[in-house]
Amino acid sequence: MKNARQLSVVYAALLGLAGFGLLVYLSAHTQLEVKNAAAVVGFTLFGIVVVLFGFPAPHVGHVSLDRVVQVSSILIFGTLQAAWIAGISSVIWPFLPWGANRGQNLRLTVLRSFHNSGMIILLVLMTGSLYTYFGGHVPLSELDLHDGVLILILSGIMQFANNCFVAVIAWMEEYDWRRAFGVFSTVVDIAGVPLAVFTALVYNRLDTPVFVLFLVVLALIILIVKSFADTRRALEIKVDELVAVNRVGRAVSGSLVLDDLIELIFRESKNLLESDSFMLALYDEETRELDIRLHHNRSGRQSARRRRLGEGVLGWVLANNKPVFISDWNSDESEFKSMMIHIGDTPQTQSFIAVPITYRGKNGKQYVAVVAAGLSALDDPGPAGRDALVVFTLP
């Protein structure tokens, strides 16, 4: 619902302010002294780059090896400086127009910035404080059994708390919060911990040129992981599409009534492509009108209505039996923008897709429909996002 999403922005803002407020208080109270400002700035920039080279996790969100920077900063600089490094990195990167941030609307940018920075600051403060309380060595120049076991246990606690934060914001944003506890994103984050420990040992024990060489090797590792994750994501999308086609195909060949089939297509489409607005319209041949049977936007389900065939881009899709795809509303120069009748209450919509569907019922009657969806932005404005709804036009 619209109010729930507004509440999520307020929650994220309060979380971010709480994190930075606590950090400022602790820094003033302990009279924090930064001995190597250049190194702190360098690690902050490194944290931004690592997150930018992250990747979308299946059904969850953005995943990267930022845990390397967070944990290694604790083991090199101490808890407070590590929290500043992680917090500043997290508040800046959503505003940079690269990677997963391409085409992102302002609301999502602000939400990510506030939520991620507040969450990461609290996690680093908690983890670093527990590490030093139980006798962990800072700076870490030698790894003994005590430090190793302590880091391992605290990394697990940190990951669980991280997943809980993500689950809360996912629930408020009306996503499936259970997917925040997915195995893939957890494995990626935990896998960054040994790298973080090694990063701290190299920094604390070796000369600067050796550490720079190590960062180059680490960058190559990040690129390899990103390549693997992108491949895995593509396979996940294809599997989801095949499952959706199978379900819809079984429903079409079964005895499912038309309205139930429409609901099924809506559910499967939403699983494949999160949209701000979704519409399914049937063509009434007798009246030459589009019967909009299902229209769902951020305010919830809208009442059914009819529209004359010549109105809007949906009529063009039906008349030409071709899909329409606008990946970026601001840069698109096609004729479709001029015929668009906005669907939903989201003026920040950046992407739009509409596809025709033909369905033959059990009574032998042929139904022609148009499915349309509006999105704030596609994570990847390429073929994958476009195919998510086109998949249902397959025979």
C-alpha positions as CSV (number, residue, x, y, z in Angstrom):
1,M,0.0,0.0,0.0
2,K,1.1,3.6,-0.6
3,N,1.0,4.5,3.1
4,A,3.2,1.5,4.0
5,R,5.8,2.6,1.5
6,Q,5.8,6.1,2.8
7,L,6.3,4.6,6.3
8,S,9.3,2.6,5.1
9,V,11.0,5.9,4.0
10,V,10.4,7.4,7.4
11,Y,11.7,4.2,9.1
12,A,14.8,4.2,6.9
13,A,15.4,7.9,7.7
14,L,15.0,7.4,11.4
15,L,17.4,4.4,11.2
16,G,20.0,6.4,9.4
17,L,19.8,9.3,11.8
18,A,19.9,7.0,14.8
19,G,23.1,5.3,13.4
20,F,24.9,8.6,12.6
21,G,23.7,10.2,15.8
22,L,25.0,7.4,18.0
23,L,28.3,7.4,16.1
24,V,28.8,11.2,16.6
25,Y,28.0,10.8,20.3
26,L,30.4,7.9,20.8
27,S,33.2,9.6,18.8
28,A,32.8,12.8,20.9
29,H,32.5,10.9,24.2
30,T,35.7,8.8,23.5
31,Q,37.5,11.7,21.9
32,L,38.1,9.7,18.7
33,E,41.5,10.4,17.2
34,V,42.2,9.5,13.5
35,K,45.9,8.7,13.2
36,N,46.0,7.9,9.5
37,A,43.3,10.0,7.7
38,A,44.6,9.0,4.3
39,A,44.1,5.3,5.0
40,V,40.6,5.9,6.4
41,V,39.6,7.9,3.3
42,G,41.2,5.2,1.1
43,F,39.1,2.4,2.8
44,T,36.0,4.6,2.5
45,L,36.5,4.9,-1.3
46,F,37.3,1.2,-1.4
47,G,34.0,0.4,0.3
48,I,32.1,2.5,-2.2
49,V,33.8,0.7,-5.2
50,V,33.2,-2.7,-3.7
51,V,29.4,-2.0,-3.3
52,L,29.2,-0.6,-6.8
53,F,30.6,-3.8,-8.2
54,G,27.9,-5.7,-6.4
55,F,25.1,-7.6,-8.1
56,P,21.4,-8.2,-7.6
57,A,20.7,-11.3,-5.5
58,P,17.8,-13.5,-6.7
59,H,14.6,-12.1,-5.2
60,V,16.5,-10.3,-2.4
61,G,18.2,-7.1,-3.5
62,H,21.7,-5.9,-3.8
63,V,24.6,-8.1,-2.6
64,S,28.3,-7.3,-2.6
65,L,31.6,-8.2,-0.8
66,D,31.2,-5.1,1.4
67,R,31.6,-7.3,4.4
68,V,35.3,-7.4,3.5
69,V,35.6,-3.7,4.0
70,Q,33.5,-3.6,7.2
71,V,35.2,-6.5,9.0
72,S,38.8,-5.6,7.9
73,S,38.2,-1.9,9.0
74,I,37.3,-3.1,12.5
75,L,40.5,-5.2,12.6
76,I,42.7,-2.4,11.3
77,F,41.3,0.9,12.6
78,G,39.0,-0.1,15.5
79,T,35.2,0.0,15.9
80,L,34.4,3.7,15.7
81,Q,36.6,4.4,12.6
82,A,35.3,1.3,10.9
83,A,31.7,2.5,11.6
84,W,32.5,5.8,10.0
85,I,34.0,4.1,7.0
86,A,31.1,1.8,6.5
87,G,28.5,4.5,7.2
88,I,29.8,7.1,4.8
89,S,30.3,4.4,2.1
90,S,26.7,3.3,2.5
91,V,25.2,6.7,2.5
92,I,27.1,7.8,-0.7
93,W,27.0,4.8,-3.1
94,P,23.2,4.8,-3.8
95,F,23.5,8.3,-5.3
96,L,26.2,7.3,-7.8
97,P,24.6,6.6,-11.2
98,W,26.5,3.3,-11.9
99,G,25.8,-0.4,-11.6
100,A,22.6,-1.3,-9.8
101,N,21.8,2.4,-9.4
102,R,21.1,3.1,-13.1
103,G,17.7,4.5,-13.7
104,Q,16.9,4.4,-10.0
105,N,14.2,6.8,-8.7
106,L,14.8,9.3,-6.0
107,R,12.6,7.6,-3.4
108,L,14.5,4.3,-3.7
109,T,17.8,6.1,-3.7
110,V,17.0,7.9,-0.4
111,L,15.6,4.7,1.1
112,R,18.7,2.8,0.3
113,S,21.0,5.5,1.5
114,F,19.3,6.0,4.9
115,H,18.5,2.4,5.6
116,N,21.8,0.8,4.5
117,S,24.0,3.4,6.3
118,G,22.0,3.2,9.6
119,M,21.9,-0.6,9.5
120,I,25.6,-1.0,8.7
121,I,26.7,1.6,11.4
122,L,24.7,-0.3,14.0
123,L,26.0,-3.7,12.9
124,V,29.7,-2.5,12.9
125,L,29.3,-0.9,16.3
126,M,27.7,-4.0,17.7
127,T,30.2,-6.4,16.1
128,G,33.3,-4.4,16.9
129,S,32.3,-3.7,20.5
130,L,31.7,-7.4,21.2
131,Y,35.0,-8.3,19.5
132,T,37.0,-5.9,21.7
133,Y,34.9,-6.8,24.8
134,F,35.8,-10.5,24.5
135,G,39.5,-9.8,24.0
136,G,39.9,-9.6,20.3
137,H,43.1,-7.9,19.1
138,V,43.1,-4.6,17.3
139,P,45.0,-4.0,15.1
140,L,45.1,-7.6,14.1
141,S,48.6,-8.6,13.2
142,E,48.6,-12.2,14.1
143,L,45.6,-14.6,14.0
144,D,45.3,-17.0,16.9
145,L,42.6,-19.5,17.8
146,H,40.8,-17.1,20.1
147,D,40.6,-14.3,17.6
148,G,39.6,-16.7,14.8
149,V,36.8,-18.4,16.7
150,L,35.6,-15.0,18.0
151,I,35.5,-13.5,14.5
152,L,33.6,-16.5,13.2
153,I,31.0,-16.4,15.9
154,L,30.5,-12.6,15.6
155,S,30.3,-12.8,11.8
156,G,27.4,-15.2,12.2
157,I,25.6,-12.9,14.6
158,M,26.3,-9.9,12.4
159,Q,24.8,-11.8,9.4
160,F,21.7,-12.8,11.2
161,A,21.1,-9.2,12.4
162,N,21.8,-7.9,8.9
163,N,19.1,-10.3,7.5
164,C,16.6,-9.2,10.1
165,F,17.1,-5.6,9.1
166,V,16.6,-6.5,5.5
167,A,13.6,-8.6,6.3
168,V,11.9,-5.6,8.1
169,I,12.4,-3.2,5.2
170,A,11.4,-5.9,2.7
171,W,8.1,-6.4,4.6
172,M,7.5,-2.7,4.7
173,E,8.1,-2.4,1.0
174,E,5.6,-5.3,0.4
175,Y,8.2,-7.9,-0.7
176,D,8.5,-11.4,0.5
177,W,10.5,-10.8,3.7
178,R,11.4,-14.5,4.1
179,R,13.7,-14.2,1.1
180,A,16.0,-11.9,3.1
181,F,17.2,-15.1,4.8
182,G,18.2,-16.7,1.5
183,V,21.2,-18.9,1.3
184,F,22.9,-17.2,-1.6
185,S,23.2,-13.7,-0.1
186,T,24.2,-15.2,3.3
187,V,27.0,-17.3,1.7
188,V,28.4,-14.3,-0.2
189,D,28.5,-12.2,3.0
190,I,30.1,-14.9,5.1
191,A,32.6,-15.7,2.3
192,G,33.9,-12.1,2.7
193,V,34.9,-12.6,6.3
194,P,38.1,-14.7,5.6
195,L,39.1,-12.2,2.9
196,A,38.5,-9.4,5.5
197,V,40.8,-11.1,8.0
198,F,43.5,-11.7,5.4
199,T,43.1,-8.0,4.3
200,A,43.7,-6.9,7.9
201,L,46.8,-9.1,8.3
202,V,48.3,-8.0,5.0
203,Y,47.7,-4.3,5.9
204,N,49.0,-4.5,9.4
205,R,52.1,-6.7,8.7
206,L,53.4,-5.8,5.2
207,D,54.6,-2.7,3.4
208,T,52.3,-0.4,1.4
209,P,53.3,-1.7,-2.1
210,V,52.5,-5.3,-1.1
211,F,49.1,-4.2,0.3
212,V,48.3,-2.3,-3.0
213,L,49.2,-5.5,-4.9
214,F,46.8,-7.4,-2.6
215,L,44.0,-4.9,-3.3
216,V,44.5,-5.5,-7.1
217,V,44.2,-9.3,-6.5
218,L,41.1,-8.7,-4.3
219,A,39.5,-6.6,-7.1
220,L,40.0,-9.4,-9.5
221,I,38.3,-11.8,-7.0
222,I,35.4,-9.4,-6.7
223,L,35.0,-9.3,-10.5
224,I,35.1,-13.1,-10.7
225,V,32.4,-13.4,-8.0
226,K,30.3,-10.8,-9.8
227,S,30.6,-12.7,-13.1
228,F,29.5,-15.9,-11.3
229,A,26.6,-14.1,-9.6
230,D,25.4,-12.5,-12.9
231,T,25.4,-16.0,-14.5
232,R,23.5,-17.4,-11.6
233,R,21.0,-14.6,-11.7
234,A,20.3,-15.2,-15.4
235,L,19.7,-18.9,-14.7
236,E,17.4,-18.0,-11.8
237,I,15.3,-15.8,-14.1
238,K,15.0,-18.5,-16.7
239,V,14.0,-21.1,-14.1
240,D,11.3,-18.7,-12.7
241,E,10.0,-18.0,-16.3
242,L,9.8,-21.8,-17.0
243,V,7.9,-22.4,-13.7
244,A,5.5,-19.5,-14.5
245,V,4.9,-20.7,-18.0
246,N,4.2,-24.2,-16.7
247,R,1.7,-23.0,-14.2
248,V,-0.1,-20.8,-16.6
249,G,0.0,-23.5,-19.3
250,R,-1.6,-26.0,-16.9
251,A,-4.3,-23.5,-16.0
252,V,-5.1,-22.8,-19.6
253,S,-5.3,-26.5,-20.5
254,G,-7.4,-27.2,-17.4
255,S,-10.8,-26.1,-16.3
256,L,-9.8,-22.8,-14.7
257,V,-12.3,-20.1,-15.4
258,L,-11.2,-16.8,-17.0
259,D,-11.2,-14.6,-14.0
260,D,-9.1,-17.2,-12.1
261,L,-6.7,-17.4,-15.0
262,I,-6.4,-13.6,-14.9
263,E,-5.5,-13.7,-11.2
264,L,-2.9,-16.4,-11.9
265,I,-1.2,-14.4,-14.6
266,F,-1.1,-11.4,-12.2
267,R,0.5,-13.4,-9.5
268,E,3.1,-15.1,-11.7
269,S,3.9,-11.8,-13.5
270,K,4.5,-10.1,-10.1
271,N,6.8,-12.9,-9.0
272,L,8.9,-12.3,-12.2
273,L,8.8,-8.5,-12.3
274,E,8.0,-6.3,-9.3
275,S,5.9,-3.5,-10.7
276,D,4.3,-0.3,-9.3
277,S,1.2,-0.8,-11.5
278,F,-0.2,-3.8,-13.3
279,M,-3.1,-4.0,-15.7
280,L,-4.8,-6.8,-17.7
281,A,-7.4,-5.8,-20.2
282,L,-9.6,-8.1,-22.4
283,Y,-10.8,-7.1,-25.9
284,D,-14.6,-7.1,-26.3
285,E,-15.1,-7.7,-30.0
286,E,-18.8,-6.7,-29.9
287,T,-18.4,-3.3,-28.4
288,R,-14.8,-2.8,-29.7
289,E,-13.7,-1.8,-26.1
290,L,-11.0,-2.9,-23.8
291,D,-12.5,-4.4,-20.7
292,I,-9.9,-3.7,-17.9
293,R,-10.6,-6.7,-15.7
294,L,-7.6,-6.2,-13.4
295,H,-5.8,-3.0,-12.4
296,H,-3.5,-3.1,-9.4
297,N,-1.2,-0.2,-8.3
298,R,0.4,1.0,-5.1
299,S,-3.0,2.0,-3.7
300,G,-4.2,-1.6,-4.1
301,R,-6.7,-3.1,-6.5
302,Q,-8.7,-0.6,-8.6
303,S,-12.2,-1.0,-9.9
304,A,-12.9,-2.6,-13.3
305,R,-13.6,-0.2,-16.2
306,R,-13.8,0.0,-19.9
307,R,-11.8,2.0,-22.4
308,R,-12.4,2.7,-26.1
309,L,-10.1,0.7,-28.4
310,G,-8.5,3.8,-29.9
311,E,-7.3,5.2,-26.6
312,G,-3.8,4.9,-25.4
313,V,-0.9,2.6,-26.0
314,L,-2.9,-0.5,-25.0
315,G,-5.1,-0.1,-28.1
316,W,-1.9,0.1,-30.2
317,V,-0.6,-3.1,-28.7
318,L,-3.9,-4.9,-29.4
319,A,-4.3,-3.5,-33.0
320,N,-0.7,-4.4,-34.0
321,N,-0.3,-7.6,-31.9
322,K,3.2,-6.4,-30.8
323,P,4.7,-5.6,-27.4
324,V,5.7,-2.1,-26.3
325,F,8.7,-1.6,-24.0
326,I,10.0,1.7,-22.6
327,S,13.1,1.1,-20.5
328,D,13.8,4.7,-19.5
329,W,11.0,7.2,-19.7
330,N,13.3,10.2,-19.6
331,S,15.5,9.2,-22.6
332,D,12.9,7.4,-24.7
333,E,12.0,9.1,-27.9
334,S,9.4,6.7,-29.4
335,E,5.9,7.6,-30.5
336,F,4.4,5.6,-27.6
337,K,5.1,8.3,-25.0
338,S,2.7,10.6,-26.7
339,M,-0.2,8.1,-26.7
340,M,0.5,6.9,-23.1
341,I,-2.3,7.1,-20.6
342,H,-0.6,6.8,-17.2
343,I,-1.7,3.8,-15.3
344,G,-1.5,4.2,-11.5
345,D,-0.7,6.9,-9.1
346,T,3.1,6.8,-9.5
347,P,4.3,9.9,-11.4
348,Q,8.0,8.7,-11.0
349,T,7.4,5.6,-13.1
350,Q,10.4,5.2,-15.4
351,S,9.7,2.0,-17.3
352,F,6.7,0.5,-19.0
353,I,5.9,-2.7,-20.7
354,A,2.8,-4.0,-22.5
355,V,2.3,-7.3,-24.3
356,P,-0.6,-9.0,-26.2
357,I,-2.0,-12.4,-25.1
358,T,-4.2,-14.8,-26.9
359,Y,-6.2,-17.4,-25.0
360,R,-8.7,-20.0,-26.2
361,G,-11.2,-21.0,-23.6
362,K,-12.8,-24.4,-23.1
363,N,-15.9,-23.2,-24.8
364,G,-13.8,-22.7,-28.0
365,K,-14.0,-18.9,-27.8
366,Q,-10.8,-17.0,-28.4
367,Y,-9.9,-14.2,-26.0
368,V,-7.5,-11.4,-26.8
369,A,-5.9,-9.5,-23.9
370,V,-3.2,-6.9,-23.1
371,V,-1.0,-7.1,-20.1
372,A,0.8,-3.9,-19.0
373,A,3.1,-3.0,-16.1
374,G,4.7,0.3,-15.0
375,L,7.9,0.3,-12.9
376,S,9.8,2.9,-11.0
377,A,12.9,1.5,-12.7
378,L,14.3,-1.8,-13.9
379,D,17.5,-3.0,-12.2
380,D,18.7,-4.1,-15.6
381,P,16.9,-2.3,-18.4
382,G,17.9,-4.9,-20.8
383,P,16.2,-8.0,-22.4
384,A,15.8,-9.8,-19.0
385,G,13.3,-7.3,-17.7
386,R,11.5,-7.1,-20.9
387,D,11.2,-10.9,-21.3
388,A,9.6,-11.2,-17.8
389,L,6.1,-10.5,-19.2
390,V,6.7,-11.4,-22.8
391,V,7.2,-15.0,-21.6
392,F,3.4,-15.3,-21.3
393,T,2.9,-14.8,-25.0
394,L,4.7,-18.0,-25.7
395,P,2.4,-20.8,-27.1
